[in-house]
Amino acid sequence: MKENSHFDRKSLRIITGKTADWKELAKDCVCFANGVGGEIHIGIEDGESEPDPTQKIPRELIEELNKKIPNLTLNVGVAPVIEVAENGGEYINLVIHRSKHTIAGTTDGRYYMRVSDDCKPVMPDELTRLVSEKDSFVWEEKVVRKVAFSEKDEEKFKTFIADIRSSERVSDFVKQKSPEEIAEHYFLIHENCLTNLGVLWIGNRKHRTTLHYAPSVQFIKYDEHEKKVFKKIWDDYTLNPKELISEVITTIPDWNEYVEVSDGMFRKNIYHYPPEVIREIVANALAHRNYTMRGDIFINLYTDRLEIHSPGLLPLGVTPDNILIRSVQRNQLLAKLFYDVKLMEKEGSGYDRVYEIMLENGKEIPEVIEGDDRVVVTLKKKIIDVEVLKLIEKASGEYSLWQRELICLGLIAQKGGLQATDLVKILGVHGPNALNNWLGRLTEYEILLTRGRTKGTFYYVNPRFLKQANFVEQTNLKRIEPHRLKELIYEDLRNYPESKKNEIHKRIGIDIKERTLKAKLDEMLKEGIINKSGERRWTKYSIALDE
């Protein structure tokens, strides 16, 4: 199993010998407790999935864990047990219970939160938000009103069971359960009563209306003057989430609009807004919204863009900058259900699939903005470059590229080249090898070429591959050779002496990075080719007199 928001592995050295670091383990326990709970397998080295086959766990370590973790933490419940791996080696399975109604912390007054596979500190201004979200963590399995299982909507229940048993994402062990056992497995019922999640999914309209707060969706279409010309609302609570998504996708004729793109003898239909993208974003809005606060989901269609408004903020730990790589589930049980019935691509944010589809269609990646009380995702209608669309299609078909590689190639091709720092910012990745993990085999296959080193590395599409793909690239100066840039600056200053940097920049081409221009000006100053006068923003450049 891969390390994620509810699973981690640790070496046995973290609790034995001179390298023991009980405070670090306590911090990790706090992270899980403030999230959805989890497990830490202690006794497995980095890079391994199983313990050493000869490893035996001293029994006194269990007692020590039961004693030290509570002494180093507040509101953290743990249950360590010794387990035997398939290879015969022993390890400790440290189960950390979710802190349902209180904030977990360390005894020295620190708070942490598990975000994907990282343990992040909770800042003072985030504590209030963490407290307010505690109720949403347990909303799904609560039984607020006693609605007997027998009062369920029979048709919705039959459809739910059929969806589970026909899904390849569900194990045979679950499929073989009785219908009631399957409902219990997905926490739709508790002690023969429907939970909030059960009411939402298999309850009838009357009971769904009483939820705090059942989802409702509004679709509004605007004309070129941004005046409302059409409105459709789903707010009578007759539909469960799956039915609601289906209604949004199938009843709005605008989703069927597309343009034809020529590709040699063939033509390809490019939807203004790919239906699978709309499905994924609406599913995310339903699966990850805060069900303890009021607010409709708005789908606003303009002549040039589509905006999807979801009430509430992003889950703690997720920001518009890292939404592509961070996976935090506000409603873990609901997200799991969405995934198993194939309403979402995966149990994370799903934005990697959205990025991939948009780039494959030659469009901009989504713009995500977090406001005071809502998250807005904007999709642009315009195709940026038909040639990029053809390029990605060729690369994907010829090299069977992975999803991350396609995303990187699409971003770099659209921009005509990107520096490593800019690509890191767009992707939201961190760490020395994080960018390489996204670029994958693109440089190995020589689809991408590079110039420069480390953070200054510039990535661009191999001209040879562009030629093979019949790619008609727009002329730009991003990849201009250093000696050519030097010639451009010299020629510009010969015609326009006493020029400021921004004036030079405008004349020779704004495609050139400002820092690249500044570095070349500094180099030419050092070589004595040009002179400068003034300081800071009043600095002016001219050709040296002895030239």
Beta strands, then each sheet from edge to edge (+ up, - down):
strand 1: 7-10
strand 2: 38-42
strand 3: 73-74
strand 4: 77-84
strand 5: 90-97
strand 6: 105-106
strand 7: 112-115
strand 8: 118-121
strand 9: 189-190
strand 10: 193-194
strand 11: 217-222
strand 12: 228-234
strand 13: 258-263
strand 14: 266-271
strand 15: 297-301
strand 16: 305-311
strand 17: 367-370
strand 18: 374-380
strand 19: 418-419
strand 20: 448-451
strand 21: 458-461
strand 22: 530-533
strand 23: 540-543
sheet 1: 1+ 2+ 5- 4+
sheet 2: 3+ 6-
sheet 3: 7+ 8-
sheet 4: 9+ 10-
sheet 5: 12+ 11- 15- 16+ 18- 17+
sheet 6: 13+ 14-
sheet 7: 19+ 21- 20+
sheet 8: 22+ 23-
end
